[in-house]
């Protein structure tokens, strides 16, 4: 997954909707949905480098489903699980 500039994470992408609705996630814990997240993840930015809604210790992840790009914050543990999954299941 590519590391992106913080300016790629804007208000419009953040406000496009809930990640659970957009990706059709049924379980509230994102760590349990790593295969789905992996399928749609485009890139990431460390939370303290985000231009919009910076959060130290978190990671912004950009997703695309069909023609819609959106992003959300993941905890460090969720992002680590996503990165490990991508390495094992490219």
N, CA, C and O atoms as a GROMACS GRO file, in nm:
protein
  360
    1UNK      N    1   0.086  -0.117   0.000
    1UNK     CA    2   0.000   0.000   0.000
    1UNK      C    3   0.090   0.123   0.000
    1UNK      O    4   0.188   0.130   0.074
    2UNK      N    5   0.056   0.217  -0.082
    2UNK     CA    6   0.138   0.337  -0.101
    2UNK      C    7   0.117   0.439   0.011
    2UNK      O    8   0.005   0.462   0.056
    3UNK      N    9   0.227   0.499   0.054
    3UNK     CA   10   0.218   0.609   0.151
    3UNK      C   11   0.185   0.736   0.073
    3UNK      O   12   0.254   0.770  -0.024
    4UNK      N   13   0.080   0.806   0.114
    4UNK     CA   14   0.030   0.923   0.043
    4UNK      C   15   0.055   1.050   0.122
    4UNK      O   16   0.073   1.046   0.244
    5UNK      N   17   0.056   1.161   0.052
    5UNK     CA   18   0.068   1.292   0.113
    5UNK      C   19  -0.059   1.324   0.190
    5UNK      O   20  -0.168   1.286   0.149
    6UNK      N   21  -0.045   1.393   0.301
    6UNK     CA   22  -0.159   1.428   0.386
    6UNK      C   23  -0.266   1.509   0.316
    6UNK      O   24  -0.381   1.507   0.358
    7UNK      N   25  -0.229   1.580   0.208
    7UNK     CA   26  -0.328   1.660   0.136
    7UNK      C   27  -0.427   1.575   0.056
    7UNK      O   28  -0.528   1.626   0.010
    8UNK      N   29  -0.400   1.447   0.039
    8UNK     CA   30  -0.493   1.356  -0.030
    8UNK      C   31  -0.613   1.323   0.057
    8UNK      O   32  -0.711   1.265   0.008
    9UNK      N   33  -0.607   1.359   0.184
    9UNK     CA   34  -0.711   1.324   0.281
    9UNK      C   35  -0.787   1.451   0.318
    9UNK      O   36  -0.752   1.520   0.414
   10UNK      N   37  -0.892   1.481   0.239
   10UNK     CA   38  -0.964   1.606   0.258
   10UNK      C   39  -1.101   1.584   0.322
   10UNK      O   40  -1.142   1.470   0.347
   11UNK      N   41  -1.171   1.695   0.349
   11UNK     CA   42  -1.302   1.688   0.414
   11UNK      C   43  -1.403   1.614   0.329
   11UNK      O   44  -1.484   1.538   0.382
   12UNK      N   45  -1.401   1.636   0.199
   12UNK     CA   46  -1.498   1.571   0.112
   12UNK      C   47  -1.486   1.420   0.120
   12UNK      O   48  -1.586   1.350   0.132
   13UNK      N   49  -1.363   1.367   0.112
   13UNK     CA   50  -1.342   1.223   0.121
   13UNK      C   51  -1.378   1.167   0.257
   13UNK      O   52  -1.426   1.054   0.266
   14UNK      N   53  -1.356   1.245   0.361
   14UNK     CA   54  -1.387   1.199   0.496
   14UNK      C   55  -1.538   1.194   0.519
   14UNK      O   56  -1.588   1.107   0.590
   15UNK      N   57  -1.611   1.287   0.459
   15UNK     CA   58  -1.755   1.299   0.483
   15UNK      C   59  -1.840   1.220   0.384
   15UNK      O   60  -1.963   1.233   0.386
   16UNK      N   61  -1.781   1.138   0.300
   16UNK     CA   62  -1.858   1.064   0.199
   16UNK      C   63  -1.948   0.957   0.259
   16UNK      O   64  -2.040   0.911   0.191
   17UNK      N   65  -1.926   0.918   0.381
   17UNK     CA   66  -2.012   0.820   0.443
   17UNK      C   67  -1.936   0.732   0.540
   17UNK      O   68  -1.814   0.742   0.554
   18UNK      N   69  -2.010   0.647   0.606
   18UNK     CA   70  -1.954   0.557   0.706
   18UNK      C   71  -1.886   0.439   0.637
   18UNK      O   72  -1.943   0.379   0.546
   19UNK      N   73  -1.766   0.405   0.681
   19UNK     CA   74  -1.692   0.294   0.621
   19UNK      C   75  -1.771   0.163   0.630
   19UNK      O   76  -1.763   0.080   0.540
   20UNK      N   77  -1.845   0.146   0.737
   20UNK     CA   78  -1.924   0.023   0.752
   20UNK      C   79  -2.033   0.015   0.646
   20UNK      O   80  -2.062  -0.093   0.595
   21UNK      N   81  -2.095   0.128   0.613
   21UNK     CA   82  -2.198   0.130   0.510
   21UNK      C   83  -2.138   0.119   0.370
   21UNK      O   84  -2.186   0.041   0.288
   22UNK      N   85  -2.034   0.195   0.343
   22UNK     CA   86  -1.974   0.197   0.209
   22UNK      C   87  -1.912   0.065   0.170
   22UNK      O   88  -1.917   0.026   0.054
   23UNK      N   89  -1.853  -0.006   0.266
   23UNK     CA   90  -1.790  -0.134   0.237
   23UNK      C   91  -1.879  -0.253   0.274
   23UNK      O   92  -1.839  -0.368   0.254
   24UNK      N   93  -1.998  -0.226   0.327
   24UNK     CA   94  -2.090  -0.334   0.362
   24UNK      C   95  -2.038  -0.422   0.476
   24UNK      O   96  -2.060  -0.543   0.474
   25UNK      N   97  -1.972  -0.362   0.572
   25UNK     CA   98  -1.917  -0.438   0.684
   25UNK      C   99  -2.026  -0.469   0.784
   25UNK      O  100  -2.105  -0.381   0.820
   26UNK      N  101  -2.031  -0.593   0.830
   26UNK     CA  102  -2.136  -0.632   0.922
   26UNK      C  103  -2.091  -0.632   1.067
   26UNK      O  104  -2.173  -0.620   1.158
   27UNK      N  105  -1.962  -0.647   1.090
   27UNK     CA  106  -1.911  -0.653   1.227
   27UNK      C  107  -1.855  -0.516   1.265
   27UNK      O  108  -1.786  -0.454   1.185
   28UNK      N  109  -1.884  -0.469   1.386
   28UNK     CA  110  -1.839  -0.335   1.424
   28UNK      C  111  -1.688  -0.320   1.444
   28UNK      O  112  -1.638  -0.208   1.441
   29UNK      N  113  -1.615  -0.429   1.464
   29UNK     CA  114  -1.471  -0.419   1.486
   29UNK      C  115  -1.400  -0.432   1.351
   29UNK      O  116  -1.409  -0.536   1.285
   30UNK      N  117  -1.330  -0.326   1.311
   30UNK     CA  118  -1.266  -0.326   1.180
   30UNK      C  119  -1.161  -0.435   1.166
   30UNK      O  120  -1.140  -0.487   1.056
   31UNK      N  121  -1.094  -0.472   1.276
   31UNK     CA  122  -0.993  -0.578   1.267
   31UNK      C  123  -1.052  -0.708   1.216
   31UNK      O  124  -0.980  -0.790   1.158
   32UNK      N  125  -1.181  -0.728   1.237
   32UNK     CA  126  -1.246  -0.851   1.190
   32UNK      C  127  -1.285  -0.844   1.043
   32UNK      O  128  -1.338  -0.940   0.988
   33UNK      N  129  -1.259  -0.730   0.979
   33UNK     CA  130  -1.295  -0.710   0.839
   33UNK      C  131  -1.172  -0.680   0.751
   33UNK      O  132  -1.185  -0.616   0.647
   34UNK      N  133  -1.057  -0.726   0.794
   34UNK     CA  134  -0.932  -0.697   0.722
   34UNK      C  135  -0.936  -0.741   0.576
   34UNK      O  136  -0.889  -0.665   0.491
   35UNK      N  137  -0.990  -0.859   0.540
   35UNK     CA  138  -0.993  -0.896   0.397
   35UNK      C  139  -1.070  -0.795   0.311
   35UNK      O  140  -1.028  -0.763   0.200
   36UNK      N  141  -1.181  -0.745   0.362
   36UNK     CA  142  -1.259  -0.645   0.288
   36UNK      C  143  -1.183  -0.513   0.279
   36UNK      O  144  -1.178  -0.452   0.172
   37UNK      N  145  -1.126  -0.470   0.388
   37UNK     CA  146  -1.048  -0.346   0.388
   37UNK      C  147  -0.931  -0.356   0.290
   37UNK      O  148  -0.904  -0.262   0.215
   38UNK      N  149  -0.864  -0.469   0.289
   38UNK     CA  150  -0.751  -0.491   0.200
   38UNK      C  151  -0.792  -0.477   0.053
   38UNK      O  152  -0.718  -0.421  -0.028
   39UNK      N  153  -0.908  -0.529   0.020
   39UNK     CA  154  -0.955  -0.528  -0.119
   39UNK      C  155  -0.970  -0.386  -0.173
   39UNK      O  156  -0.946  -0.363  -0.292
   40UNK      N  157  -1.009  -0.291  -0.090
   40UNK     CA  158  -1.041  -0.156  -0.136
   40UNK      C  159  -0.940  -0.049  -0.095
   40UNK      O  160  -0.952   0.065  -0.139
   41UNK      N  161  -0.842  -0.082  -0.012
   41UNK     CA  162  -0.745   0.018   0.036
   41UNK      C  163  -0.651   0.060  -0.076
   41UNK      O  164  -0.597  -0.023  -0.149
   42UNK      N  165  -0.632   0.191  -0.089
   42UNK     CA  166  -0.541   0.247  -0.190
   42UNK      C  167  -0.409   0.294  -0.130
   42UNK      O  168  -0.302   0.267  -0.186
   43UNK      N  169  -0.416   0.362  -0.018
   43UNK     CA  170  -0.296   0.419   0.040
   43UNK      C  171  -0.323   0.470   0.180
   43UNK      O  172  -0.435   0.463   0.230
   44UNK      N  173  -0.217   0.520   0.243
   44UNK     CA  174  -0.228   0.563   0.382
   44UNK      C  175  -0.144   0.686   0.408
   44UNK      O  176  -0.057   0.723   0.329
   45UNK      N  177  -0.171   0.749   0.522
   45UNK     CA  178  -0.092   0.862   0.572
   45UNK      C  179  -0.097   0.855   0.724
   45UNK      O  180  -0.202   0.831   0.782
   46UNK      N  181   0.017   0.877   0.787
   46UNK     CA  182   0.020   0.879   0.933
   46UNK      C  183  -0.072   0.989   0.984
   46UNK      O  184  -0.077   1.099   0.928
   47UNK      N  185  -0.142   0.959   1.091
   47UNK     CA  186  -0.246   1.048   1.142
   47UNK      C  187  -0.201   1.189   1.175
   47UNK      O  188  -0.277   1.284   1.156
   48UNK      N  189  -0.079   1.206   1.224
   48UNK     CA  190  -0.034   1.341   1.259
   48UNK      C  191   0.010   1.421   1.136
   48UNK      O  192   0.040   1.540   1.149
   49UNK      N  193   0.014   1.359   1.016
   49UNK     CA  194   0.050   1.428   0.892
   49UNK      C  195  -0.073   1.464   0.809
   49UNK      O  196  -0.060   1.528   0.704
   50UNK      N  197  -0.192   1.424   0.854
   50UNK     CA  198  -0.314   1.452   0.780
   50UNK      C  199  -0.344   1.601   0.782
   50UNK      O  200  -0.330   1.666   0.885
   51UNK      N  201  -0.387   1.655   0.668
   51UNK     CA  202  -0.426   1.795   0.660
   51UNK      C  203  -0.563   1.813   0.726
   51UNK      O  204  -0.587   1.912   0.795
   52UNK      N  205  -0.651   1.718   0.704
   52UNK     CA  206  -0.786   1.720   0.759
   52UNK      C  207  -0.794   1.622   0.874
   52UNK      O  208  -0.758   1.505   0.859
   53UNK      N  209  -0.841   1.666   0.988
   53UNK     CA  210  -0.862   1.580   1.106
   53UNK      C  211  -0.737   1.503   1.148
   53UNK      O  212  -0.743   1.380   1.161
   54UNK      N  213  -0.625   1.570   1.170
   54UNK     CA  214  -0.505   1.498   1.215
   54UNK      C  215  -0.528   1.432   1.352
   54UNK      O  216  -0.591   1.490   1.440
   55UNK      N  217  -0.476   1.310   1.366
   55UNK     CA  218  -0.488   1.235   1.493
   55UNK      C  219  -0.357   1.160   1.515
   55UNK      O  220  -0.329   1.062   1.446
   56UNK      N  221  -0.279   1.205   1.609
   56UNK     CA  222  -0.154   1.137   1.640
   56UNK      C  223  -0.183   0.995   1.689
   56UNK      O  224  -0.276   0.974   1.767
   57UNK      N  225  -0.104   0.900   1.643
   57UNK     CA  226  -0.121   0.761   1.685
   57UNK      C  227  -0.220   0.683   1.600
   57UNK      O  228  -0.235   0.562   1.618
   58UNK      N  229  -0.289   0.749   1.509
   58UNK     CA  230  -0.383   0.685   1.418
   58UNK      C  231  -0.326   0.691   1.277
   58UNK      O  232  -0.222   0.753   1.255
   59UNK      N  233  -0.392   0.626   1.181
   59UNK     CA  234  -0.349   0.627   1.041
   59UNK      C  235  -0.471   0.654   0.954
   59UNK      O  236  -0.576   0.592   0.971
   60UNK      N  237  -0.457   0.748   0.860
   60UNK     CA  238  -0.562   0.771   0.762
   60UNK      C  239  -0.543   0.672   0.648
   60UNK      O  240  -0.433   0.658   0.596
   61UNK      N  241  -0.651   0.605   0.608
   61UNK     CA  242  -0.643   0.510   0.498
   61UNK      C  243  -0.747   0.550   0.393
   61UNK      O  244  -0.865   0.570   0.424
   62UNK      N  245  -0.700   0.560   0.269
   62UNK     CA  246  -0.784   0.597   0.155
   62UNK      C  247  -0.834   0.471   0.087
   62UNK      O  248  -0.757   0.379   0.060
   63UNK      N  249  -0.965   0.467   0.059
   63UNK     CA  250  -1.029   0.353  -0.003
   63UNK      C  251  -1.097   0.396  -0.132
   63UNK      O  252  -1.134   0.512  -0.148
   64UNK      N  253  -1.114   0.301  -0.223
   64UNK     CA  254  -1.196   0.324  -0.343
   64UNK      C  255  -1.285   0.202  -0.363
   64UNK      O  256  -1.239   0.088  -0.366
   65UNK      N  257  -1.414   0.230  -0.375
   65UNK     CA  258  -1.510   0.126  -0.410
   65UNK      C  259  -1.588   0.179  -0.529
   65UNK      O  260  -1.653   0.284  -0.521
   66UNK      N  261  -1.581   0.106  -0.638
   66UNK     CA  262  -1.633   0.151  -0.766
   66UNK      C  263  -1.568   0.285  -0.798
   66UNK      O  264  -1.446   0.291  -0.808
   67UNK      N  265  -1.644   0.391  -0.814
   67UNK     CA  266  -1.586   0.521  -0.847
   67UNK      C  267  -1.577   0.616  -0.728
   67UNK      O  268  -1.542   0.733  -0.744
   68UNK      N  269  -1.608   0.566  -0.609
   68UNK     CA  270  -1.612   0.652  -0.490
   68UNK      C  271  -1.483   0.634  -0.409
   68UNK      O  272  -1.449   0.523  -0.368
   69UNK      N  273  -1.412   0.745  -0.388
   69UNK     CA  274  -1.295   0.744  -0.300
   69UNK      C  275  -1.334   0.811  -0.168
   69UNK      O  276  -1.399   0.915  -0.167
   70UNK      N  277  -1.294   0.750  -0.059
   70UNK     CA  278  -1.322   0.803   0.074
   70UNK      C  279  -1.210   0.757   0.167
   70UNK      O  280  -1.132   0.668   0.134
   71UNK      N  281  -1.203   0.818   0.283
   71UNK     CA  282  -1.100   0.778   0.378
   71UNK      C  283  -1.155   0.781   0.520
   71UNK      O  284  -1.258   0.843   0.549
   72UNK      N  285  -1.083   0.712   0.606
   72UNK     CA  286  -1.117   0.708   0.747
   72UNK      C  287  -0.990   0.688   0.828
   72UNK      O  288  -0.885   0.655   0.775
   73UNK      N  289  -1.003   0.709   0.958
   73UNK     CA  290  -0.892   0.680   1.050
   73UNK      C  291  -0.899   0.534   1.092
   73UNK      O  292  -1.008   0.481   1.116
   74UNK      N  293  -0.785   0.469   1.102
   74UNK     CA  294  -0.774   0.337   1.164
   74UNK      C  295  -0.681   0.349   1.283
   74UNK      O  296  -0.588   0.430   1.282
   75UNK      N  297  -0.705   0.270   1.384
   75UNK     CA  298  -0.612   0.269   1.496
   75UNK      C  299  -0.480   0.209   1.449
   75UNK      O  300  -0.475   0.145   1.343
   76UNK      N  301  -0.376   0.228   1.525
   76UNK     CA  302  -0.247   0.168   1.490
   76UNK      C  303  -0.256   0.018   1.478
   76UNK      O  304  -0.196  -0.041   1.388
   77UNK      N  305  -0.331  -0.047   1.568
   77UNK     CA  306  -0.346  -0.193   1.565
   77UNK      C  307  -0.423  -0.238   1.442
   77UNK      O  308  -0.386  -0.338   1.380
   78UNK      N  309  -0.529  -0.167   1.405
   78UNK     CA  310  -0.605  -0.202   1.285
   78UNK      C  311  -0.519  -0.187   1.160
   78UNK      O  312  -0.521  -0.272   1.072
   79UNK      N  313  -0.442  -0.077   1.154
   79UNK     CA  314  -0.357  -0.056   1.038
   79UNK      C  315  -0.248  -0.162   1.030
   79UNK      O  316  -0.219  -0.213   0.921
   80UNK      N  317  -0.187  -0.197   1.141
   80UNK     CA  318  -0.084  -0.302   1.142
   80UNK      C  319  -0.142  -0.435   1.093
   80UNK      O  320  -0.076  -0.507   1.018
   81UNK      N  321  -0.264  -0.468   1.136
   81UNK     CA  322  -0.329  -0.591   1.090
   81UNK      C  323  -0.354  -0.585   0.940
   81UNK      O  324  -0.336  -0.685   0.869
   82UNK      N  325  -0.397  -0.469   0.890
   82UNK     CA  326  -0.420  -0.452   0.747
   82UNK      C  327  -0.290  -0.468   0.668
   82UNK      O  328  -0.287  -0.535   0.565
   83UNK      N  329  -0.184  -0.406   0.718
   83UNK     CA  330  -0.055  -0.414   0.648
   83UNK      C  331  -0.002  -0.558   0.648
   83UNK      O  332   0.048  -0.605   0.545
   84UNK      N  333  -0.013  -0.627   0.759
   84UNK     CA  334   0.031  -0.768   0.765
   84UNK      C  335  -0.051  -0.854   0.668
   84UNK      O  336   0.004  -0.939   0.598
   85UNK      N  337  -0.181  -0.831   0.664
   85UNK     CA  338  -0.268  -0.909   0.574
   85UNK      C  339  -0.228  -0.885   0.428
   85UNK      O  340  -0.223  -0.980   0.349
   86UNK      N  341  -0.198  -0.760   0.393
   86UNK     CA  342  -0.160  -0.727   0.255
   86UNK      C  343  -0.029  -0.795   0.217
   86UNK      O  344  -0.012  -0.835   0.102
   87UNK      N  345   0.062  -0.808   0.311
   87UNK     CA  346   0.190  -0.875   0.283
   87UNK      C  347   0.166  -1.024   0.259
   87UNK      O  348   0.229  -1.084   0.171
   88UNK      N  349   0.078  -1.084   0.336
   88UNK     CA  350   0.053  -1.227   0.324
   88UNK      C  351  -0.044  -1.262   0.210
   88UNK      O  352  -0.038  -1.372   0.155
   89UNK      N  353  -0.133  -1.167   0.175
   89UNK     CA  354  -0.235  -1.189   0.072
   89UNK      C  355  -0.237  -1.072  -0.027
   89UNK      O  356  -0.332  -0.994  -0.029
   90UNK      N  357  -0.132  -1.061  -0.109
   90UNK     CA  358  -0.126  -0.944  -0.199
   90UNK      C  359  -0.240  -0.939  -0.300
   90UNK      O  360  -0.246  -0.847  -0.382
   0.00000   0.00000   0.00000
